[in-house]
Amino acid sequence: MKQPTDTDNNTPVRVPWGPVAAILVSIGVYFGGQILGALVVTAYPVLKGWSASQITGWITGSAFIQFLLILSIAIVSLLLLYAFLRSRKSGFKALGLRRPKVGDVGYALVGFGLYLPVYIAVVVGLTKLIPGLNVEQEQQIGFENVAGTPELALVFASLVILPPLVEEILVRGFLYSGLRAQLPKIHAALITSLLFAVAHLQFGSGAPLLWVAAIDTFILSMVLVYLRELTGSLWASIGLHALKNGIAFLALFVFHLA
């Protein structure tokens, strides 16, 4: 089956892992990054003997600590993924991290033009089919007490830069590449998007499952996979993901539209 192509020189890029490894490692990196990243940030208060409620209040009450937590999770996740890639004598280039091109910006904008109307149409259709579907439920993203430009910059980095970069490398890069190595494109895209959507249901948050976010991220993921295939690179996908998160950032923290 055709391997992903390196668009810098049009040579096949070897993907030495298959669907099972792609799924298991992606899940392991996802949870391992969160657990180990959280341990890094909470090491100090744990050593000081703080209670769980004190640690939670310390994290949620500070934009800087929340940023540090997200940054730690991102770094640990990438390190875990890199360790696996090295064990297979591979690297991030096999995931589509080649040199970005100016045209990637245009592809990202085209992708947004595809994603938004499809998402709106699907949500409108589902609300008619499922009247009980809650499309107003808000995603829990933290950063409830943000004041001043420095804190806004930390929120921007936490929502618009780090998640698109790490999630695209892990999901549309590693996971999709492993699935695509042995499965038809559409099957690989559907599995990738389904897993990405499930990850956004907010299991364990104590709130009802966030179905509207799962629908949103499933549709977004299908477009992101399309951009990954179209360009042979992750940068257009990263750009679209960042654009979407950037619009949410402006609505929630700059213009306060929510």
N, C-alpha and C positions, 0 to 999 in steps of 0.2 A: 504493500500500500504506500502511496506517496507520503513522504515525510514533509514536515514544515520546511519552508525555504528561507534561507538567509538572504534578505533583499539587498544586502550590501554587495553581494557577489554572485547571487543566484545559484548558490550551491546548496545541496541538501544538508539539513542540520539533523544530526543523529539524536534520537530521543531514546535513551536506554532504560526506559521504564514503561510499563503498560498500565491498563486501566485499574487493576487491583491496587498496585503500588501507588498510582496517582491518587486514588480515593483515600486509601489508608494514611498515606503520608500527609495529604492535605488536611485531613481531620486531626492527625497528630500535631501538625504544625499550628493549626488553628487553636486547639485547646492548650497545647504545650506553651505556645507563645503567651497566651493570656495568663496561665498559671505562673510560669516562670517570670514573666514581666511584672506581674503583681507582687511576687515575692521580692523582686529587686527593690521595688518602690516601698514596700511595707516593712522591709528588714529593720529599719531604724525604729519605728514605733513598736514593732513586735519585741525587739531587744529591750526597749524601755518599759515593756510590760503594759502597754496600752490595751484597753478592752476593744472588742470588735466594734462596738458602737463608736468609741473614740476614733478609731482608725477610719471608719466610714465617714464620720463627720469631718475629719481632717482632709480626706480626699475630696469629698463633695463640696467642701467649703472653700476650696482654693482652685482657681483656674490653672495656676502653675503646677500644682500636684497632679491635676487631671491630665494636663499636657505631658508631664513627666511619665505618667502611667501609660498613656497611649504611645509615647515615644519608646518606652522600654519594651512594650509588647511588640511594636514594629521591629525594633532591632533584634530582639530575641527570635521572632518569627523568621526573619530573613537569615539569621545565623543558623537556625535549625534547618531551613530549606537548603542553604548553601552546603551544610554538612552532608545532607543526603546527595546533593548533586555531585559533590566531590567524591563521595563513595562510589558513584556510578561514572566517574571520570568525565563529568559534564560540567556545565556552568550556566550562568544566567543568560548567556547569549543564545543558548538552545531554547530559551523560553520566549525569545523575541525582543530582548533588550539590545537592539543594535543602535547605532547612532540615530538620534531623532532628526527628522527632516521638516522643512517648512510646511510641506504638504500635509503633514499629520494634523496640523491645526484645522485645515479645511475638511479633512475626513472627520474630525471630531465634531465639527459644526453640522456636517451632513448627518452624522449619526444622531445628533440631538434632534434634528429635523425628522428623523425616522422614529425615534423613541417616543417623543412627546405626544404626537397625535394617536399613535397606537395605544399608548397607556391611557389616554383620555377615553378613547373609544371602548377599550376593554372594561374600564371601571364603570362607565355609563351603562354598558351592556350588562355587567354583572350586578349592578345595583337594581336593575329591572328584573333580573332573574332571581336574585337573592336579596329581597328587601331588607333582611336583617344585617346585611354586610355593613360594618362600621367603617366608613371611609374617612371619618373625622378623627379617628384615634391617632394620637401623636406618638412618634417614636421617641424613646427615652435616650437622649444623647448627652445628658449631663450639662455642665456649664450653666447653672441656673442663676448664679450671681456674678455677672460679668459687668465690669465697669472700667471704662478707660481704654485708650488705644493699645497699651501694652497687653492687656488681657485679651482684647479682640484679636491681636496678632497671634496669640497662643491658640485661641479657638480656631482661627483660620488655618493654622498649621495642623491642628488636631483633626479637623474635619475635611479640609479641602486638599491638603497635600499628602499627609501620611496614609490615610485609608485608601485613596485611589491607587497610590503607588504600590503599597504592600498587597492589597487585594487583587490587583491586576496581575502582579507577578505570580502570586500563589494560585489564583483561580483561572484566569484566562491564559496565563503563562504555563505554570506547571501542571495543574489539573487537566486543563483542556488538551494540552500537548500529549499527555499520557493517554488520555481517552482516545484522542484522534489517531494515535499511532496504530491502533488495532480496530477501531470502530468507524463506521461512516460518519461524515461530518455532522449530519442532523442528529444522530444519536448522541454523539459526543457533546454537541451544543445543548441538547435538552437535559442531559444528565448534569452537565456543568451548571446550567441555569437553575435547575431544580435544587441542587445542593446549595447554591448561592442564596436562593430564595428562603430555604429552610433556615439558614443561618441568620436570617433577618426577622424571624418570627418572634424573637425575644423570649425564648424558653428560659424559665427560671427567674424572670424579672418580677414575678408576682402579679403582673398585669395580664389581661386577656391576650391571647395570641394575636400578633399584629399582622393580620391577613393582608391588609392593604399594602403594607411594606413588602410582603412576600410577592404579591402580584407585581408591584412596581419593580422590584429587583430582578424578578424572572424576566420581564420584558426588557429591562435595561441590559441584562446579561446576554440575551439573544442578540441584541444590537452590538454589544461589545465583542462578542465572539465573531460576528460578521466583520467588524472592523479588523479584528485580529487576522482573519483569513484574507481579507481584501488587501491589507497592507503588508502582511508577513511580519508585523511588528506589534509591540504592545503600546507604543506611544499614542496612537490615535485613541485607543481604548482608555488609556490613562487620562488623556485630555478630556474625553467625553465624561468620564466618571468625575473628574475634578470640576468640570463645568456644571454638572448636575448638583454636586455637593456645594459648589460655590453659590448657586442660586438659592439653595436652602439656607446657607449661611447668611446671605444678604437679607433674606426674608425674616429670619428668626432673630438675628443679632444686630443688624444695621437699621432696617426699616421697620422691624417689629410688626410684621404682618400677620403673625400667627395669633 
